Amino acid sequence: MSVAPSSSAPSTARSSAPTAAELLDFVRRTAADSELVASLPLDPEGRTWVRLQGPGGSEAWLIGWPPGTGTGWHDHAESVGAFLTATGTLKENSLAARLPTDGWKTLELSDDVDRERKLTAGEGRAFGRNHVHEVLNESTTEHAVSVHAYYPPLPRIRRYSRTGDVLRLESVERPEDWQ
């Protein structure tokens, strides 16, 4: 199956649910709290995180990224979200394609679906449902810290491997797997 670039899908969120733009505003305000950001314990061997209280029942995290770490390809299923770099620089690789949500294991991607963003301190982005991406700290010497928020709270995360233009679903994690 080939997957082509997509346009933004209309939101089906209830009016009381936080929007991706509201989540972006929250992560921006939270990342500006230098005392909170500095309180995150950093580990040179792996990512660290602290759960935060997000707006309107959303799930939020403060995450520390040692040099050379990343998430691997994944999505946040039905959740909309936002993240912002508080310190350091993160790179986001993403796919500008609408993927089927279920019932597939392997997809062949079109040549023009790759997007890359460098997000330095104070820069972030919001994203919609089923957004496939990976986030990396490519620095060899500096930690990065970021703030993330998702609504609804993450029902699952799908993890992928990628070889060239082939994206393969590897696993599905549920909240009990990471809490």
Summary of the structure (lengths in Angstrom):
residues: 179
radius of gyration: 15.8
end to end distance: 34.4
largest distance: 48.0
contacts: 547
relative contact order: 0.27
helix: 14%
strand: 44%
